[in-house]
Amino acid sequence: MDLKDITELVVAPVHSDDSLAFLEGKIIEHRQRYVELFPDTRLRPKHHYLEHYPQMIRLFGPVVSQWTMRFEAKHRFFKQVIRHTSCFKNVPLSLASKHQMMIAYHLSSPFLSKPDLEVSAVSTLPVDLLKKEIAQAIRHKFPDTNESKTAVKMGTPVILKIHLTDGTSQRLTLPHGLPASVDELMENVEKQCGLQGNFRLQFMDSLFGNEFLNLTSMSEVQDRAETEKSLEAMQKALLLDVKKRDNREVVKHKMEKTFAHRRHEVVRDAPMVQDFMARWPALFHVSEINAEFKRITTVPLQSKFLSQLDLYSDNLVKLFKKKGGQLGERLKTIIAQMADCDDVDAGWECIIKGVCIYMEEDPENLVKQYVLPGRKDSSCVPVCLS
C-alpha cells in the first residue's frame, strides 16, 4: 500500500506542507520495507530519484504537470512509421508527411471521436426473451407499441458517398445504420455536409442507366449502402478479379468503392508494404496507382509529374553538364542521346536516367520493361517506373 499511496501523492494536482511531509514518510517506509523483503537486491537509481520528489514539488510545483506520458504516446506513432519505412534519406520529411496524412484523415471524418456505441452486426429478438428489467424499460419507452411485435434492433455502421450539385462529393458516415425515414437521412446529410436551405435527395438508379431519381423511400437505398463487412468481402473478390483477363473496368469500379476502407486500413494499422501488396495487388498496377493518387490528392499523378519534368528539364541538363569525373562522362552520354532524339517519351526517359546517375544510383533498377502475359508477340510494353 505504500507504493499505491506514493503514486497517488506524486500525481496529485495540489499539494500542501502536510501532504509533502506524508509523502516523504511513505517514501522512507517503502525503501526500508523493500530492503527488508529483498536483502540481496540492490536499489536502483529510480529509488534514489524518488527521494527527491518532495523537494522538486516544493521548488517547481506538482510533478504531474511535467509528466511526459502524453509525449511518449504521441511519439509512439512516429516510432511505428520509422519502423515500417525503408527510406532514410530525409527522415523528418517522411515523418511530417505521414503525420499530416494521419491528421488530415481524422479531420476529414464526420466524427472526430468514436461514438459511444459501435456495433458490427444486426440482431433482432422479441422483447419477451429479454430480462424482466430490460423488457419493462423498453415497454416504458415505447408504450404504444404492440408487445408481441416489439423488437430490439442494432444497426450496422454504413458509409454513403454524397454527390453535391456543385460537383463535389463527401463521405457520409452513419454509425447506427441507415435511418428509418428519408426525413431522418436528410437531417444527417444537412448536419454532416453543412447544407443550408431547402434541398432534395436523389439516388443513382441502376434500372434506368444510373440516372438520378428523387429519393422517396428508404427501401430504394437499403441495399446500396456499403458496410465494413461488405467492403471486406469486396476486397477478397478483388484478389480473384485482378487475375482475370480484360477485367480492368470491374477492378476499377471495386477499387473506387473500397477506397475509404483501404485508407482507413493504412492510417489505422500502418501495415508493412509487403502485407499491403498481398491484400491489394490491384493497387500496384500503373492505372490504379494514378487513380489512387488522384483520389487522395485530387491531382493527376502522371501528367503532373511529366509537366514538372518538362518545367525543370533545362535546369537539370545544365546541372548534368557541370558534373565532372566518371559520373560526368556518363551524363554526357545521356545528354548526347537527348540531342539526337526528337521523341518526347525518350527525352523523359533520358532525364530520369540522368537524375539516377547524378544521385549515384543505377538507372537499371528504376526503369524496367515488362512483357504482358498472354501477348502473342514478344515485344515489351512501354517502360514503367518500378
Buried (B, 14 or more C-beta within 10 A) or exposed (E): EBEEBBEEBBEBEEBEEEBBEBBBEBBEBBBEEBEEEEEEEEEEEEBEEBEEBBEEBEEEEBBEEEEEEEEEEEEEBBEEBEEBBEEEEEEEEBBEEBBEBBEEBEEEBBEEEEEEEEBEEEEEEEBEEBEEEEBEEBEEEEEEEEEEEBEBEBBBBBBBBBEEEEEEEBBBBBBBBBBEEBEEBBEBBEEBBEEEEEEEBEBBBEEEEEEEEEBEEBEBBEEBBBBBEBBEEBBEBBEEBBEEEEEBEBBBEBBBBBBBBBBBBBBEEBBEEEEBEEBBBBBBBEEBBBBBBBBBEEEBBBEBBBEEBEEEBEEBBEBBEEBEEEBBEBBEEBBEBBEEEEEEEBBBBBBBBBBBBBEEEEBEEBBEEEEEEEEEEEEEEEBEEE
